[in-house]
Amino acid sequence: MGYVEFGDPKGFPVIYCHGWPSAKYEGLYFDPEAKEHGVRLISIDRPGMGDSTYKPDLTFYQWPDDVKELMDSLDIKNFGVFGVSGGTPYALACAHKLKDSVKRTYIYGGLAPIHSKNYGRKYENLKKLAISTNNIPNFTRRAIKVFRKVLRKRPKLYLWILKSRIPKEDRKRASQRGIDIFIKNKLDAIKKTAEGATHEAGLILNTWDFDIKDIESYVKFWIGTNDDLTPMEMTEYMNETIPNSEMSIIDAGSHFAITDIADEIFDTMKQGYAHN
């Protein structure tokens, strides 16, 4: 299992569940805020990503077992969980299964189970993607390999393509530090194999193997009104379904507006663990 720690080594431990396709260095984005607010951010490669061994039979509800094994090895009994985008089901699975250890969970740009509700016509593309991903995994695998090749050999070309597809506000947010982290993290995520990312795509876009309504601990959501990747309706559904939860709405915020509110998120974590 590959993992790396950011923030305050003596702070309250919080597991970071990266997005998709991604890996442990995604947590590097939040190193300054974690240090400032006394959070020990432990960012873990999921199986088949980065330095973690691929598990062809991995499910969301098996993931907390890996987390617990790592926490036991670090002699950590209680901890928070922070999930972003595609890391949402993994974070919520920890909240569900490790309820004696995880008292608070934090989610930004949450991806909900896409088959749990009709989110509207404009989200039908997600279902179409789910069908192709689960029935034609070779297509997803090849796409990820092409992505890796372009990112390795023509990173500037990939960044140009990416910038042309994201809102102007997000292009303004992109600093050289952020770009460097992005390249480092994406290359680390798929440096060994495309199998982990391919398998995860199938899991994320399929029926989840646990029910979020049974989560007992506190969950805090943040979502932007202009998030086109994980639309606000998904966060609203999860907030309505999980009994002990609340959500904060970022007016005109996109999927990448997390950089604007990272300080708020980690201050919320600080206030939360002060009461644990």
DOKOL-118910 format. One record per residue (C-alpha): residue in three letters; y, x, z. Coordinates in steps of 0.2 Angstrom, whole numbers, padded with zeros to 4 digits. Layout:
BEGIN
<rec><residu>Ala</residu><v>Y</v><u>X</u><w>Z</w></rec>
...
END
This chain:
BEGIN
<rec><residu>Met</residu><v>0000</v><u>0000</u><w>0000</w></rec>
<rec><residu>Gly</residu><v>0017</v><u>0007</u><w>-0005</w></rec>
<rec><residu>Tyr</residu><v>0032</v><u>0003</u><w>0006</w></rec>
<rec><residu>Val</residu><v>0049</v><u>0010</u><w>0010</w></rec>
<rec><residu>Glu</residu><v>0061</v><u>0007</u><w>0024</w></rec>
<rec><residu>Phe</residu><v>0080</v><u>0004</u><w>0023</w></rec>
<rec><residu>Gly</residu><v>0094</v><u>0000</u><w>0035</w></rec>
<rec><residu>Asp</residu><v>0093</v><u>0004</u><w>0054</w></rec>
<rec><residu>Pro</residu><v>0076</v><u>0013</u><w>0059</w></rec>
<rec><residu>Lys</residu><v>0079</v><u>0006</u><w>0077</w></rec>
<rec><residu>Gly</residu><v>0084</v><u>-0011</u><w>0071</w></rec>
<rec><residu>Phe</residu><v>0075</v><u>-0028</u><w>0071</w></rec>
<rec><residu>Pro</residu><v>0061</v><u>-0027</u><w>0058</w></rec>
<rec><residu>Val</residu><v>0062</v><u>-0038</u><w>0043</w></rec>
<rec><residu>Ile</residu><v>0050</v><u>-0038</u><w>0029</w></rec>
<rec><residu>Tyr</residu><v>0057</v><u>-0038</u><w>0012</w></rec>
<rec><residu>Cys</residu><v>0048</v><u>-0048</u><w>-0002</w></rec>
<rec><residu>His</residu><v>0055</v><u>-0042</u><w>-0019</w></rec>
<rec><residu>Gly</residu><v>0057</v><u>-0053</u><w>-0034</w></rec>
<rec><residu>Trp</residu><v>0047</v><u>-0052</u><w>-0051</w></rec>
<rec><residu>Pro</residu><v>0044</v><u>-0041</u><w>-0059</w></rec>
<rec><residu>Ser</residu><v>0050</v><u>-0029</u><w>-0046</w></rec>
<rec><residu>Ala</residu><v>0045</v><u>-0017</u><w>-0032</w></rec>
<rec><residu>Lys</residu><v>0050</v><u>-0009</u><w>-0015</w></rec>
<rec><residu>Tyr</residu><v>0066</v><u>0000</u><w>-0021</w></rec>
<rec><residu>Glu</residu><v>0074</v><u>-0017</u><w>-0024</w></rec>
<rec><residu>Gly</residu><v>0077</v><u>-0016</u><w>-0005</w></rec>
<rec><residu>Leu</residu><v>0089</v><u>-0002</u><w>-0008</w></rec>
<rec><residu>Tyr</residu><v>0102</v><u>-0014</u><w>-0014</w></rec>
<rec><residu>Phe</residu><v>0104</v><u>-0020</u><w>0004</w></rec>
<rec><residu>Asp</residu><v>0103</v><u>-0003</u><w>0013</w></rec>
<rec><residu>Pro</residu><v>0121</v><u>-0003</u><w>0018</w></rec>
<rec><residu>Glu</residu><v>0121</v><u>-0021</u><w>0025</w></rec>
<rec><residu>Ala</residu><v>0105</v><u>-0018</u><w>0034</w></rec>
<rec><residu>Lys</residu><v>0112</v><u>-0002</u><w>0043</w></rec>
<rec><residu>Glu</residu><v>0128</v><u>-0011</u><w>0047</w></rec>
<rec><residu>His</residu><v>0119</v><u>-0026</u><w>0055</w></rec>
<rec><residu>Gly</residu><v>0105</v><u>-0017</u><w>0064</w></rec>
<rec><residu>Val</residu><v>0091</v><u>-0023</u><w>0053</w></rec>
<rec><residu>Arg</residu><v>0075</v><u>-0012</u><w>0049</w></rec>
<rec><residu>Leu</residu><v>0072</v><u>-0018</u><w>0032</w></rec>
<rec><residu>Ile</residu><v>0053</v><u>-0014</u><w>0027</w></rec>
<rec><residu>Ser</residu><v>0051</v><u>-0017</u><w>0008</w></rec>
<rec><residu>Ile</residu><v>0033</v><u>-0018</u><w>0002</w></rec>
<rec><residu>Asp</residu><v>0025</v><u>-0016</u><w>-0015</w></rec>
<rec><residu>Arg</residu><v>0014</v><u>-0031</u><w>-0018</w></rec>
<rec><residu>Pro</residu><v>-0003</v><u>-0027</u><w>-0026</w></rec>
<rec><residu>Gly</residu><v>-0002</v><u>-0020</u><w>-0044</w></rec>
<rec><residu>Met</residu><v>0017</v><u>-0016</u><w>-0041</w></rec>
<rec><residu>Gly</residu><v>0023</v><u>0002</u><w>-0038</w></rec>
<rec><residu>Asp</residu><v>0011</v><u>0011</u><w>-0027</w></rec>
<rec><residu>Ser</residu><v>0001</v><u>-0003</u><w>-0021</w></rec>
<rec><residu>Thr</residu><v>-0017</v><u>-0006</u><w>-0027</w></rec>
<rec><residu>Tyr</residu><v>-0020</v><u>-0020</u><w>-0039</w></rec>
<rec><residu>Lys</residu><v>-0030</v><u>-0035</u><w>-0032</w></rec>
<rec><residu>Pro</residu><v>-0036</v><u>-0046</u><w>-0046</w></rec>
<rec><residu>Asp</residu><v>-0040</v><u>-0060</u><w>-0034</w></rec>
<rec><residu>Leu</residu><v>-0024</v><u>-0060</u><w>-0024</w></rec>
<rec><residu>Thr</residu><v>-0016</v><u>-0077</u><w>-0019</w></rec>
<rec><residu>Phe</residu><v>0000</v><u>-0081</u><w>-0010</w></rec>
<rec><residu>Tyr</residu><v>-0010</v><u>-0085</u><w>0006</w></rec>
<rec><residu>Gln</residu><v>-0019</v><u>-0068</u><w>0006</w></rec>
<rec><residu>Trp</residu><v>-0003</v><u>-0058</u><w>0005</w></rec>
<rec><residu>Pro</residu><v>0001</v><u>-0061</u><w>0024</w></rec>
<rec><residu>Asp</residu><v>-0015</v><u>-0052</u><w>0028</w></rec>
<rec><residu>Asp</residu><v>-0008</v><u>-0037</u><w>0020</w></rec>
<rec><residu>Val</residu><v>0008</v><u>-0039</u><w>0029</w></rec>
<rec><residu>Lys</residu><v>0000</v><u>-0040</u><w>0046</w></rec>
<rec><residu>Glu</residu><v>-0011</v><u>-0025</u><w>0043</w></rec>
<rec><residu>Leu</residu><v>0005</v><u>-0015</u><w>0039</w></rec>
<rec><residu>Met</residu><v>0014</v><u>-0022</u><w>0054</w></rec>
<rec><residu>Asp</residu><v>-0001</v><u>-0018</u><w>0066</w></rec>
<rec><residu>Ser</residu><v>-0001</v><u>0000</u><w>0059</w></rec>
<rec><residu>Leu</residu><v>0018</v><u>0001</u><w>0063</w></rec>
<rec><residu>Asp</residu><v>0015</v><u>-0007</u><w>0080</w></rec>
<rec><residu>Ile</residu><v>0027</v><u>-0021</u><w>0076</w></rec>
<rec><residu>Lys</residu><v>0023</v><u>-0038</u><w>0084</w></rec>
<rec><residu>Asn</residu><v>0038</v><u>-0049</u><w>0079</w></rec>
<rec><residu>Phe</residu><v>0048</v><u>-0048</u><w>0063</w></rec>
<rec><residu>Gly</residu><v>0058</v><u>-0058</u><w>0051</w></rec>
<rec><residu>Val</residu><v>0055</v><u>-0061</u><w>0032</w></rec>
<rec><residu>Phe</residu><v>0067</v><u>-0060</u><w>0018</w></rec>
<rec><residu>Gly</residu><v>0062</v><u>-0066</u><w>0001</w></rec>
<rec><residu>Val</residu><v>0072</v><u>-0066</u><w>-0015</w></rec>
<rec><residu>Ser</residu><v>0068</v><u>-0076</u><w>-0031</w></rec>
<rec><residu>Gly</residu><v>0050</v><u>-0073</u><w>-0036</w></rec>
<rec><residu>Gly</residu><v>0047</v><u>-0066</u><w>-0018</w></rec>
<rec><residu>Thr</residu><v>0050</v><u>-0084</u><w>-0011</w></rec>
<rec><residu>Pro</residu><v>0032</v><u>-0090</u><w>-0011</w></rec>
<rec><residu>Tyr</residu><v>0026</v><u>-0073</u><w>-0003</w></rec>
<rec><residu>Ala</residu><v>0040</v><u>-0075</u><w>0011</w></rec>
<rec><residu>Leu</residu><v>0035</v><u>-0093</u><w>0014</w></rec>
<rec><residu>Ala</residu><v>0017</v><u>-0089</u><w>0015</w></rec>
<rec><residu>Cys</residu><v>0021</v><u>-0077</u><w>0029</w></rec>
<rec><residu>Ala</residu><v>0031</v><u>-0090</u><w>0038</w></rec>
<rec><residu>His</residu><v>0016</v><u>-0102</u><w>0036</w></rec>
<rec><residu>Lys</residu><v>0002</v><u>-0090</u><w>0041</w></rec>
<rec><residu>Leu</residu><v>0010</v><u>-0078</u><w>0053</w></rec>
<rec><residu>Lys</residu><v>0019</v><u>-0091</u><w>0063</w></rec>
<rec><residu>Asp</residu><v>0016</v><u>-0082</u><w>0080</w></rec>
<rec><residu>Ser</residu><v>0025</v><u>-0067</u><w>0073</w></rec>
<rec><residu>Val</residu><v>0038</v><u>-0073</u><w>0060</w></rec>
<rec><residu>Lys</residu><v>0051</v><u>-0084</u><w>0069</w></rec>
<rec><residu>Arg</residu><v>0064</v><u>-0084</u><w>0055</w></rec>
<rec><residu>Thr</residu><v>0063</v><u>-0083</u><w>0036</w></rec>
<rec><residu>Tyr</residu><v>0078</v><u>-0080</u><w>0024</w></rec>
<rec><residu>Ile</residu><v>0077</v><u>-0085</u><w>0006</w></rec>
<rec><residu>Tyr</residu><v>0090</v><u>-0081</u><w>-0008</w></rec>
<rec><residu>Gly</residu><v>0088</v><u>-0089</u><w>-0025</w></rec>
<rec><residu>Gly</residu><v>0072</v><u>-0098</u><w>-0020</w></rec>
<rec><residu>Leu</residu><v>0058</v><u>-0102</u><w>-0033</w></rec>
<rec><residu>Ala</residu><v>0050</v><u>-0118</u><w>-0028</w></rec>
<rec><residu>Pro</residu><v>0032</v><u>-0124</u><w>-0034</w></rec>
<rec><residu>Ile</residu><v>0037</v><u>-0129</u><w>-0051</w></rec>
<rec><residu>His</residu><v>0023</v><u>-0143</u><w>-0052</w></rec>
<rec><residu>Ser</residu><v>0029</v><u>-0151</u><w>-0035</w></rec>
<rec><residu>Lys</residu><v>0043</v><u>-0161</u><w>-0043</w></rec>
<rec><residu>Asn</residu><v>0051</v><u>-0166</u><w>-0059</w></rec>
<rec><residu>Tyr</residu><v>0067</v><u>-0155</u><w>-0058</w></rec>
<rec><residu>Gly</residu><v>0074</v><u>-0162</u><w>-0074</w></rec>
<rec><residu>Arg</residu><v>0073</v><u>-0159</u><w>-0093</w></rec>
<rec><residu>Lys</residu><v>0082</v><u>-0142</u><w>-0093</w></rec>
<rec><residu>Tyr</residu><v>0068</v><u>-0135</u><w>-0082</w></rec>
<rec><residu>Glu</residu><v>0054</v><u>-0140</u><w>-0094</w></rec>
<rec><residu>Asn</residu><v>0055</v><u>-0122</u><w>-0101</w></rec>
<rec><residu>Leu</residu><v>0047</v><u>-0116</u><w>-0084</w></rec>
<rec><residu>Lys</residu><v>0032</v><u>-0127</u><w>-0087</w></rec>
<rec><residu>Lys</residu><v>0030</v><u>-0121</u><w>-0104</w></rec>
<rec><residu>Leu</residu><v>0031</v><u>-0104</u><w>-0098</w></rec>
<rec><residu>Ala</residu><v>0018</v><u>-0108</u><w>-0085</w></rec>
<rec><residu>Ile</residu><v>0006</v><u>-0114</u><w>-0098</w></rec>
<rec><residu>Ser</residu><v>0008</v><u>-0099</u><w>-0109</w></rec>
<rec><residu>Thr</residu><v>0007</v><u>-0087</u><w>-0094</w></rec>
<rec><residu>Asn</residu><v>-0009</v><u>-0095</u><w>-0087</w></rec>
<rec><residu>Asn</residu><v>-0018</v><u>-0098</u><w>-0103</w></rec>
<rec><residu>Ile</residu><v>-0012</v><u>-0083</u><w>-0113</w></rec>
<rec><residu>Pro</residu><v>-0011</v><u>-0069</u><w>-0100</w></rec>
<rec><residu>Asn</residu><v>-0012</v><u>-0056</u><w>-0114</w></rec>
<rec><residu>Phe</residu><v>0004</v><u>-0061</u><w>-0121</w></rec>
<rec><residu>Thr</residu><v>0013</v><u>-0058</u><w>-0104</w></rec>
<rec><residu>Arg</residu><v>0004</v><u>-0042</u><w>-0102</w></rec>
<rec><residu>Arg</residu><v>0010</v><u>-0036</u><w>-0119</w></rec>
<rec><residu>Ala</residu><v>0028</v><u>-0041</u><w>-0115</w></rec>
<rec><residu>Ile</residu><v>0028</v><u>-0032</u><w>-0099</w></rec>
<rec><residu>Lys</residu><v>0021</v><u>-0016</u><w>-0108</w></rec>
<rec><residu>Val</residu><v>0035</v><u>-0018</u><w>-0121</w></rec>
<rec><residu>Phe</residu><v>0048</v><u>-0020</u><w>-0107</w></rec>
<rec><residu>Arg</residu><v>0041</v><u>-0004</u><w>-0099</w></rec>
<rec><residu>Lys</residu><v>0042</v><u>0006</u><w>-0115</w></rec>
<rec><residu>Val</residu><v>0060</v><u>0001</u><w>-0119</w></rec>
<rec><residu>Leu</residu><v>0066</v><u>0004</u><w>-0101</w></rec>
<rec><residu>Arg</residu><v>0058</v><u>0022</u><w>-0101</w></rec>
<rec><residu>Lys</residu><v>0064</v><u>0027</u><w>-0118</w></rec>
<rec><residu>Arg</residu><v>0079</v><u>0017</u><w>-0122</w></rec>
<rec><residu>Pro</residu><v>0087</v><u>0011</u><w>-0105</w></rec>
<rec><residu>Lys</residu><v>0104</v><u>0009</u><w>-0112</w></rec>
<rec><residu>Leu</residu><v>0098</v><u>-0002</u><w>-0126</w></rec>
<rec><residu>Tyr</residu><v>0089</v><u>-0013</u><w>-0113</w></rec>
<rec><residu>Leu</residu><v>0104</v><u>-0014</u><w>-0102</w></rec>
<rec><residu>Trp</residu><v>0115</v><u>-0019</u><w>-0117</w></rec>
<rec><residu>Ile</residu><v>0103</v><u>-0033</u><w>-0121</w></rec>
<rec><residu>Leu</residu><v>0102</v><u>-0038</u><w>-0102</w></rec>
<rec><residu>Lys</residu><v>0121</v><u>-0038</u><w>-0101</w></rec>
<rec><residu>Ser</residu><v>0123</v><u>-0049</u><w>-0116</w></rec>
<rec><residu>Arg</residu><v>0112</v><u>-0062</u><w>-0108</w></rec>
<rec><residu>Ile</residu><v>0120</v><u>-0064</u><w>-0091</w></rec>
<rec><residu>Pro</residu><v>0136</v><u>-0072</u><w>-0086</w></rec>
<rec><residu>Lys</residu><v>0153</v><u>-0062</u><w>-0087</w></rec>
<rec><residu>Glu</residu><v>0155</v><u>-0063</u><w>-0068</w></rec>
<rec><residu>Asp</residu><v>0138</v><u>-0055</u><w>-0066</w></rec>
<rec><residu>Arg</residu><v>0143</v><u>-0041</u><w>-0078</w></rec>
<rec><residu>Lys</residu><v>0158</v><u>-0038</u><w>-0068</w></rec>
<rec><residu>Arg</residu><v>0147</v><u>-0036</u><w>-0052</w></rec>
<rec><residu>Ala</residu><v>0137</v><u>-0022</u><w>-0060</w></rec>
<rec><residu>Ser</residu><v>0141</v><u>-0005</u><w>-0052</w></rec>
<rec><residu>Gln</residu><v>0134</v><u>0011</u><w>-0057</w></rec>
<rec><residu>Arg</residu><v>0124</v><u>0011</u><w>-0041</w></rec>
<rec><residu>Gly</residu><v>0117</v><u>-0006</u><w>-0045</w></rec>
<rec><residu>Ile</residu><v>0112</v><u>0000</u><w>-0062</w></rec>
<rec><residu>Asp</residu><v>0104</v><u>0015</u><w>-0055</w></rec>
<rec><residu>Ile</residu><v>0094</v><u>0005</u><w>-0043</w></rec>
<rec><residu>Phe</residu><v>0089</v><u>-0007</u><w>-0056</w></rec>
<rec><residu>Ile</residu><v>0082</v><u>0006</u><w>-0068</w></rec>
<rec><residu>Lys</residu><v>0073</v><u>0015</u><w>-0053</w></rec>
<rec><residu>Asn</residu><v>0065</v><u>-0001</u><w>-0046</w></rec>
<rec><residu>Lys</residu><v>0060</v><u>-0009</u><w>-0063</w></rec>
<rec><residu>Leu</residu><v>0051</v><u>0008</u><w>-0068</w></rec>
<rec><residu>Asp</residu><v>0043</v><u>0009</u><w>-0051</w></rec>
<rec><residu>Ala</residu><v>0036</v><u>-0009</u><w>-0052</w></rec>
<rec><residu>Ile</residu><v>0026</v><u>-0006</u><w>-0068</w></rec>
<rec><residu>Lys</residu><v>0024</v><u>0013</u><w>-0068</w></rec>
<rec><residu>Lys</residu><v>0005</v><u>0012</u><w>-0066</w></rec>
<rec><residu>Thr</residu><v>-0001</v><u>-0005</u><w>-0074</w></rec>
<rec><residu>Ala</residu><v>0006</v><u>-0022</u><w>-0080</w></rec>
<rec><residu>Glu</residu><v>-0009</v><u>-0031</u><w>-0072</w></rec>
<rec><residu>Gly</residu><v>0001</v><u>-0034</u><w>-0056</w></rec>
<rec><residu>Ala</residu><v>0016</v><u>-0042</u><w>-0064</w></rec>
<rec><residu>Thr</residu><v>0005</v><u>-0052</u><w>-0076</w></rec>
<rec><residu>His</residu><v>-0006</v><u>-0059</u><w>-0061</w></rec>
<rec><residu>Glu</residu><v>0010</v><u>-0063</u><w>-0051</w></rec>
<rec><residu>Ala</residu><v>0017</v><u>-0073</u><w>-0066</w></rec>
<rec><residu>Gly</residu><v>0002</v><u>-0084</u><w>-0066</w></rec>
<rec><residu>Leu</residu><v>0003</v><u>-0086</u><w>-0047</w></rec>
<rec><residu>Ile</residu><v>0021</v><u>-0090</u><w>-0047</w></rec>
<rec><residu>Leu</residu><v>0020</v><u>-0103</u><w>-0061</w></rec>
<rec><residu>Asn</residu><v>0004</v><u>-0111</u><w>-0055</w></rec>
<rec><residu>Thr</residu><v>0000</v><u>-0123</u><w>-0040</w></rec>
<rec><residu>Trp</residu><v>0003</v><u>-0114</u><w>-0024</w></rec>
<rec><residu>Asp</residu><v>-0011</v><u>-0112</u><w>-0012</w></rec>
<rec><residu>Phe</residu><v>-0002</v><u>-0117</u><w>0004</w></rec>
<rec><residu>Asp</residu><v>0009</v><u>-0132</u><w>0008</w></rec>
<rec><residu>Ile</residu><v>0027</v><u>-0128</u><w>0013</w></rec>
<rec><residu>Lys</residu><v>0029</v><u>-0144</u><w>0023</w></rec>
<rec><residu>Asp</residu><v>0018</v><u>-0136</u><w>0036</w></rec>
<rec><residu>Ile</residu><v>0030</v><u>-0122</u><w>0040</w></rec>
<rec><residu>Glu</residu><v>0035</v><u>-0124</u><w>0058</w></rec>
<rec><residu>Ser</residu><v>0047</v><u>-0109</u><w>0060</w></rec>
<rec><residu>Tyr</residu><v>0066</v><u>-0108</u><w>0055</w></rec>
<rec><residu>Val</residu><v>0070</v><u>-0105</u><w>0036</w></rec>
<rec><residu>Lys</residu><v>0087</v><u>-0102</u><w>0030</w></rec>
<rec><residu>Phe</residu><v>0091</v><u>-0104</u><w>0011</w></rec>
<rec><residu>Trp</residu><v>0106</v><u>-0098</u><w>0001</w></rec>
<rec><residu>Ile</residu><v>0108</v><u>-0104</u><w>-0017</w></rec>
<rec><residu>Gly</residu><v>0122</v><u>-0103</u><w>-0030</w></rec>
<rec><residu>Thr</residu><v>0127</v><u>-0118</u><w>-0040</w></rec>
<rec><residu>Asn</residu><v>0127</v><u>-0109</u><w>-0056</w></rec>
<rec><residu>Asp</residu><v>0109</v><u>-0101</u><w>-0054</w></rec>
<rec><residu>Asp</residu><v>0100</v><u>-0104</u><w>-0070</w></rec>
<rec><residu>Leu</residu><v>0085</v><u>-0094</u><w>-0065</w></rec>
<rec><residu>Thr</residu><v>0080</v><u>-0103</u><w>-0049</w></rec>
<rec><residu>Pro</residu><v>0090</v><u>-0119</u><w>-0050</w></rec>
<rec><residu>Met</residu><v>0098</v><u>-0127</u><w>-0035</w></rec>
<rec><residu>Glu</residu><v>0087</v><u>-0142</u><w>-0036</w></rec>
<rec><residu>Met</residu><v>0072</v><u>-0131</u><w>-0031</w></rec>
<rec><residu>Thr</residu><v>0081</v><u>-0125</u><w>-0015</w></rec>
<rec><residu>Glu</residu><v>0086</v><u>-0143</u><w>-0011</w></rec>
<rec><residu>Tyr</residu><v>0068</v><u>-0148</u><w>-0013</w></rec>
<rec><residu>Met</residu><v>0062</v><u>-0134</u><w>-0001</w></rec>
<rec><residu>Asn</residu><v>0075</v><u>-0138</u><w>0011</w></rec>
<rec><residu>Glu</residu><v>0071</v><u>-0156</u><w>0011</w></rec>
<rec><residu>Thr</residu><v>0052</v><u>-0152</u><w>0013</w></rec>
<rec><residu>Ile</residu><v>0052</v><u>-0139</u><w>0027</w></rec>
<rec><residu>Pro</residu><v>0056</v><u>-0147</u><w>0043</w></rec>
<rec><residu>Asn</residu><v>0066</v><u>-0133</u><w>0052</w></rec>
<rec><residu>Ser</residu><v>0077</v><u>-0127</u><w>0038</w></rec>
<rec><residu>Glu</residu><v>0095</v><u>-0127</u><w>0032</w></rec>
<rec><residu>Met</residu><v>0104</v><u>-0121</u><w>0016</w></rec>
<rec><residu>Ser</residu><v>0120</v><u>-0113</u><w>0011</w></rec>
<rec><residu>Ile</residu><v>0128</v><u>-0117</u><w>-0006</w></rec>
<rec><residu>Ile</residu><v>0138</v><u>-0103</u><w>-0015</w></rec>
<rec><residu>Asp</residu><v>0150</v><u>-0112</u><w>-0026</w></rec>
<rec><residu>Ala</residu><v>0150</v><u>-0106</u><w>-0044</w></rec>
<rec><residu>Gly</residu><v>0137</v><u>-0093</u><w>-0038</w></rec>
<rec><residu>Ser</residu><v>0124</v><u>-0086</u><w>-0050</w></rec>
<rec><residu>His</residu><v>0107</v><u>-0078</u><w>-0047</w></rec>
<rec><residu>Phe</residu><v>0115</v><u>-0062</u><w>-0044</w></rec>
<rec><residu>Ala</residu><v>0129</v><u>-0067</u><w>-0033</w></rec>
<rec><residu>Ile</residu><v>0118</v><u>-0061</u><w>-0018</w></rec>
<rec><residu>Thr</residu><v>0128</v><u>-0045</u><w>-0019</w></rec>
<rec><residu>Asp</residu><v>0144</v><u>-0055</u><w>-0014</w></rec>
<rec><residu>Ile</residu><v>0135</v><u>-0063</u><w>0001</w></rec>
<rec><residu>Ala</residu><v>0123</v><u>-0049</u><w>0007</w></rec>
<rec><residu>Asp</residu><v>0134</v><u>-0046</u><w>0022</w></rec>
<rec><residu>Glu</residu><v>0133</v><u>-0064</u><w>0027</w></rec>
<rec><residu>Ile</residu><v>0114</v><u>-0064</u><w>0025</w></rec>
<rec><residu>Phe</residu><v>0112</v><u>-0049</u><w>0036</w></rec>
<rec><residu>Asp</residu><v>0124</v><u>-0055</u><w>0049</w></rec>
<rec><residu>Thr</residu><v>0114</v><u>-0071</u><w>0050</w></rec>
<rec><residu>Met</residu><v>0098</v><u>-0060</u><w>0053</w></rec>
<rec><residu>Lys</residu><v>0107</v><u>-0051</u><w>0066</w></rec>
<rec><residu>Gln</residu><v>0113</v><u>-0067</u><w>0075</w></rec>
<rec><residu>Gly</residu><v>0095</v><u>-0074</u><w>0073</w></rec>
<rec><residu>Tyr</residu><v>0086</v><u>-0060</u><w>0081</w></rec>
<rec><residu>Ala</residu><v>0098</v><u>-0059</u><w>0095</w></rec>
<rec><residu>His</residu><v>0091</v><u>-0076</u><w>0101</w></rec>
<rec><residu>Asn</residu><v>0072</v><u>-0071</u><w>0098</w></rec>
END
